[in-house]
Amino acid sequence: MKKLIFTAAIVVAGAGAAMADPAAGTWKTEPGDTGGYLHVKVAPCGSNICGTITKAFDETGAEVANYEHAGKRMLWDMNADGGGKYSGGQVWAADSDKTYKSKMSLSGSTLTVKGCVAVICRGQDWKRVN
């Protein structure tokens, strides 16, 4: 019984830490090849951090109605490593429709999100919306 209570306490403490994560919020991606960009809501998902596409905008900044990927997870299973660093997750790249190993770093109101294959990474600097 003590083991069960101890395990439950650790899970609750981990969930509380994730809920207070500094990366939580809505982020604006960099424009893609067409000039459009996305809003991604980053939030706890279990003991990790995930990001879901909430809105899409065209090159003029107008919201795209009925965007086909709205509600789709773009980031998942990101582990907070401390010091604004995250690793161990996955990122879906909308432009290539591929999934990559991911890492992130937070500095002020900029979240650098990278997708990697082996040691080669490409990334974007996302800006905080709220």
N, C-alpha and C positions, 0 to 999 in steps of 0.2 A: 504494500500500500504506500509506503514511504517513497518507493521508486516511482510509482504512478504520479504522486503529488509533485515530486521533484521534476519529472518529465513535463507535466502540465505547466508548471511554473516557468520552465525554460521556454516552452512554446509561446506562452503568453508574453513573456519578456521580449522574445524575438519579434513577435508580431507588433508589439508596442514600438520597438526600435524602428521597424520598417515603416510604420505609420507616420513617424516623425521624420522620415528621410528627407534630406534637403533637396533631392532631385524631384520630389513629388510636385506636380503642377502641370500646366499646359505649356507645350513648347512648339515653336514655329520652326519647321525644317528649312533648310536652304532650298532655293528654287531648283527644280529639276531642268532637264533639257528643254522643256516647253515653256519654262518660266513660272509654272505653277508650283505651289508649295502646300504643305499639310500642317494641321495642328494635331499634335500627339499628346494625349493625357498620360502622364507617367504617375503610377500609383503602386502601392503594395499589392502583391498577389501572393498570398501565403507569407512565407518568410523572405520572399524575393521581391524584385521590382519588375514591373511590366509597363508597356506603353501601348495604348490603343489609339488608332486614328479616329479623331472626332469630327474633323472638317477638312475639306479640300478647297483650294482657291486657285483660280486661273492666273495667267500672267498679268492681268489688270488688277488683281486683288479681289475680284468678285468671287463670292462663295459659289462653289459648284454644287448645284442641287442634285440630290440622289447619287452622290459619289459611290461608285460600286464597292469600294473598299472601306467605307465608313463603318466603324465598329470592329474592324479587323485588328488583331494584335500585330504590332510592328516590332515590339521588343518583348522578350520574356526571359524568365529565369536569371535575371541580373542579380548578382550577389554584391552587396555593399562591402567593400574591402576596407573602408575607412579613408579619411583624408580626401574625400571627394572622388575616389576611384571605385569603379565597378567592373566586374569581370564574370566570366562563366556563362553568359547568356547567349541569346540568339537574336539576330535582327533580320527582318524581312526587307529586302530592297524593292520598292515599288517599281523602279525603272527596269529592273531585270527579272522581276518575279522570282528571285532566288533568296535563299536563307543562308546566312553566314554566322560564324562564331562572332561574338560581339564583346566589346569592352567600351566603357564610357568614363569620362572624367568631367567633373563639375568645377567651374571656376567662375564665381560671381553669378551673372545671369546668362552664362554660356555653358551649354552641355555639349561636349564633343562626343559624338557617337561614331564608333568605327566598326566596320564589318571586315572580318579577316579570313583569308584562306592561307593556311600555313603561316608564314611570317609576313605576307603581303597584306596590308590593310588599306582600305579607303574609308574616308569618313566625311562627316559634315559637322559644322558648328550650328547647333540649334539655339535659338534665342527664347528666353522665358516670356510667355504671354501673361501668365499669372501663376 
